[in-house]
Amino acid sequence: SSLKDFSYNHKFLCTKSNRQIKANCCLYSLLLADCKGITKFKASTKMGKLGPVPHREPAQVKVESMSEVVAYLDPNQFRSKYQRNNKRGGLKNLRCFPACGDMHRTRGFCGRPVELVLTPSSNAADLPNDWSTGYHCFAEFVRCESSRFNIGEKVSATIINSLERTGEHPIRPLIRSDFSDECEAVKGSVSKSKSIKFEFNRRRKGWHYGWTANKHSCNTEHCLQIYVMSYSSDCYEIKQIVRSPPFVLFCRRRRRFQMEPSAPVAPPKKRLREQDSTNGLCTGE
């Protein structure tokens, strides 16, 4: 009987120990999975709540065209990310767009105009000397792969005027270009013809972009989209669509990136105060 009791107790203990081993293995697997999840979470929080910014190819400009002119937009003037500040009146201005001017300004507007060059293409028919007067250019910020207008579409002047940004309506999307001057012809154009240059935001009033962001869309890519239009009979026709290289936005309060100025930092402005000899008051300039 003692032998039977021993074999029974041994079998019970072995079965119990096997159960404990299996339970411990399951518990270890759960803890290991939790540790891996925590590690992934920590790694993702270091790169941003939604993970790293997707890899980008070298800067390129995309052009869709059905016109006799060639549009050239220098891709090197743009950067891959920009800070956007919230201002009063619903303004959301991009800082240092497309790049800093001669000096980087820590306060107020910092940026420069965007230049677009139009020139007749090499296979174009003989164009009149005043061919440039029939073209108008508008720009707007959009998400990549989205467009308000399509190539060949005709839009009434009333619609364009209702979308054009002005001093009274600074948050409208379309930015009209200013005719700059004639310049040397670019590659692929008729050598005897002069190119013309258009400037966007020549007055440097701020680059407003009213896109609404949230924590799930912080890695959305955007671009500056330019519409080259011809005007006739109170109607605009879309001839070309030019897109800048893509970029992402981040808020000043949530500094996801460390931005380096593309120009030397300007010294802070000092308010000149001079003593009024007549009444002893200080006046600032």
C-alpha positions in Angstrom: 0.0 0.0 0.0 2.8 2.4 0.7 4.2 1.7 -2.7 0.8 2.5 -4.3 0.5 5.7 -2.2 3.9 6.8 -3.3 3.2 6.2 -7.0 -0.1 8.1 -6.7 1.4 11.0 -4.8 4.3 11.2 -7.3 1.9 11.3 -10.2 -0.2 14.0 -8.6 2.9 16.1 -7.8 4.2 15.7 -11.4 0.8 16.7 -12.8 0.6 19.7 -10.5 4.1 20.8 -11.3 3.3 20.5 -15.1 0.3 22.7 -14.6 2.3 25.3 -12.7 5.0 25.3 -15.5 2.3 25.8 -18.1 0.7 28.6 -16.1 4.0 30.2 -15.6 4.8 30.0 -19.3 1.5 31.6 -20.2 2.0 34.4 -17.6 5.6 34.9 -19.0 4.2 35.2 -22.5 1.7 37.8 -21.5 4.3 39.8 -19.6 6.6 39.6 -22.6 3.9 40.8 -25.0 3.1 43.7 -22.6 6.8 44.6 -22.5 7.0 44.6 -26.2 3.9 46.8 -26.5 5.3 49.2 -23.9 8.6 49.3 -25.8 6.8 50.1 -29.1 4.7 52.7 -27.4 7.8 54.4 -26.0 9.5 54.3 -29.3 6.4 55.8 -31.1 6.1 58.6 -28.5 9.7 59.6 -29.1 8.9 60.0 -32.8 5.5 61.6 -32.4 2.1 60.2 -31.4 1.4 58.8 -34.8 4.9 57.5 -35.5 7.6 58.9 -37.7 7.1 61.2 -40.7 7.1 59.2 -43.9 10.2 59.1 -46.1 10.3 61.7 -48.8 12.0 61.6 -52.2 14.2 64.5 -53.4 12.2 67.7 -54.0 10.4 67.7 -57.3 7.8 69.9 -58.9 4.8 68.3 -60.6 3.3 70.0 -63.7 0.1 69.2 -65.6 -0.2 71.2 -68.9 -2.2 71.7 -72.0 -0.6 75.1 -72.9 2.0 76.5 -75.3 4.1 77.8 -72.5 6.3 76.1 -70.0 6.0 76.9 -66.2 9.1 76.6 -64.1 9.0 76.6 -60.3 12.3 76.2 -58.5 11.9 73.2 -56.0 15.0 74.2 -54.0 13.2 77.2 -52.5 10.9 74.9 -50.5 11.5 73.0 -47.3 10.0 69.7 -46.1 8.3 71.1 -43.0 6.9 74.4 -41.8 5.7 75.8 -38.5 2.2 77.3 -38.6 1.1 79.9 -36.0 -2.5 80.7 -35.0 -3.2 84.4 -35.2 -6.2 86.6 -34.3 -9.1 86.7 -36.8 -8.7 83.1 -37.8 -5.4 83.5 -39.5 -3.0 80.5 -39.6 0.3 81.7 -41.0 3.2 79.6 -42.2 6.6 80.7 -40.8 9.6 81.1 -43.1 7.7 80.1 -46.2 9.1 79.1 -48.7 12.4 80.1 -47.0 13.7 82.9 -44.9 14.4 86.2 -46.6 17.8 87.9 -46.4 17.6 87.6 -42.6 15.6 85.3 -40.4 13.0 87.2 -38.3 12.0 85.8 -34.9 9.0 88.1 -34.7 6.6 89.2 -37.4 6.7 88.0 -40.9 9.6 85.8 -42.0 9.6 84.5 -45.6 9.8 85.6 -49.2 7.7 85.7 -52.3 7.3 82.6 -54.5 8.4 83.0 -58.1 7.0 81.3 -61.1 8.6 81.6 -64.6 6.5 81.2 -67.8 8.2 80.9 -71.2 7.0 79.7 -74.6 7.7 76.0 -75.3 10.0 74.9 -78.1 7.1 73.3 -80.1 4.8 76.3 -79.7 3.5 78.2 -82.7 4.5 81.8 -83.3 3.1 83.8 -80.4 2.5 87.5 -80.5 4.9 89.8 -78.6 2.2 90.5 -76.0 1.4 86.8 -75.4 2.1 87.2 -71.6 -0.9 89.6 -71.2 -3.4 86.7 -71.6 -2.1 84.7 -68.7 -3.0 84.9 -65.0 -1.6 82.9 -62.1 -3.3 82.0 -58.8 -1.8 79.9 -56.0 -3.4 78.1 -53.0 -2.3 75.7 -50.3 -3.9 72.2 -50.7 -3.4 68.7 -49.5 -1.3 66.7 -51.9 -3.2 64.9 -54.7 -6.2 67.2 -54.3 -7.2 70.1 -56.6 -9.9 72.7 -56.8 -9.8 72.9 -60.6 -8.8 70.6 -63.4 -6.9 71.0 -66.6 -9.1 72.4 -69.4 -11.8 73.5 -67.0 -13.4 76.9 -67.6 -14.3 79.0 -64.6 -16.2 82.3 -64.6 -14.5 85.4 -63.3 -17.2 85.8 -60.7 -16.1 82.5 -59.0 -12.4 83.4 -59.2 -13.1 86.9 -57.7 -15.1 85.4 -54.8 -12.1 83.1 -54.0 -9.4 85.7 -54.4 -7.5 86.8 -51.2 -7.6 90.5 -50.6 -6.9 92.9 -47.7 -10.6 92.8 -46.7 -10.7 89.0 -47.0 -7.3 87.7 -45.9 -8.4 84.1 -45.3 -9.7 83.4 -48.8 -7.7 80.6 -50.6 -6.6 82.0 -53.9 -3.5 84.2 -54.0 -3.2 86.3 -57.2 0.3 86.7 -58.6 2.0 90.0 -59.5 3.7 90.4 -62.8 7.4 90.8 -62.0 9.4 91.4 -65.1 11.0 89.7 -68.1 13.9 87.4 -67.6 16.1 85.1 -69.6 14.5 82.1 -71.2 14.7 78.8 -69.3 15.7 75.5 -70.8 13.2 74.1 -73.3 11.9 77.4 -74.4 12.2 79.4 -77.7 15.6 81.0 -77.5 14.5 84.3 -79.1 11.5 84.8 -76.7 11.7 86.3 -73.3 10.3 84.6 -70.3 8.1 86.4 -67.8 8.2 86.1 -64.0 5.2 86.1 -61.6 5.5 86.6 -57.9 3.1 85.5 -55.2 2.8 87.5 -52.0 5.2 90.2 -53.1 3.9 92.5 -50.3 4.8 89.8 -47.7 1.5 89.9 -45.8 1.7 86.4 -44.4 1.2 82.9 -45.8 -2.3 81.9 -44.5 -3.4 78.3 -44.8 -6.7 77.6 -43.1 -6.5 73.8 -43.1 -7.9 72.3 -39.9 -5.6 69.7 -38.3 -6.1 67.1 -35.5 -3.9 64.5 -33.8 -4.7 61.9 -36.5 -3.7 64.1 -39.4 -0.4 65.6 -38.3 1.5 63.7 -41.0 -0.6 64.9 -43.8 1.4 66.2 -46.7 0.6 69.6 -48.3 1.8 71.6 -51.3 1.5 75.0 -52.8 -0.6 74.5 -56.0 -0.4 77.1 -58.8 -3.0 77.5 -61.5 -1.9 79.0 -64.8 -5.0 80.4 -66.5 -5.8 82.2 -69.7 -8.5 84.9 -69.6 -11.1 85.5 -72.3 -14.7 86.7 -72.4 -15.1 87.0 -68.6 -13.9 83.5 -68.2 -10.7 81.8 -67.0 -9.5 78.5 -68.5 -7.0 76.3 -66.6 -4.0 75.8 -68.8 -1.5 74.4 -66.3 -1.3 73.2 -62.7 2.1 73.4 -61.0 2.6 71.8 -57.6 5.5 72.5 -55.2 7.3 69.6 -53.4 5.3 68.2 -50.5 5.7 69.4 -46.9 4.2 68.8 -43.5 3.0 71.3 -40.9 3.5 71.5 -37.1 2.1 73.8 -34.5 4.2 76.2 -32.4 2.9 74.8 -29.1 3.7 71.2 -30.1 7.2 71.4 -31.4 7.6 68.1 -33.2 10.6 69.4 -35.2 13.5 71.6 -34.6 13.6 74.1 -37.4 16.9 75.7 -38.4 16.7 79.2 -40.1 17.8 79.3 -43.7 19.4 82.7 -43.3 21.3 84.6 -40.5 19.1 85.7 -37.6 18.3 89.4 -37.7 19.2 91.3 -34.5 16.2 92.3 -32.4 14.8 95.7 -33.1 15.5 98.3 -30.3 12.9 101.0 -29.7 14.7 104.3 -30.0 13.6 106.5 -27.2 14.5 110.2 -27.1 13.9 112.7 -24.4 11.6 115.6 -25.3 13.4 118.7 -23.9 10.2 120.7 -23.7 7.9 118.5 -21.6 10.2 115.7 -20.3 8.2 113.0 -22.1 9.8 109.9 -23.7 8.6 109.1 -27.3 9.4 105.8 -29.0 9.9 105.4 -32.7 
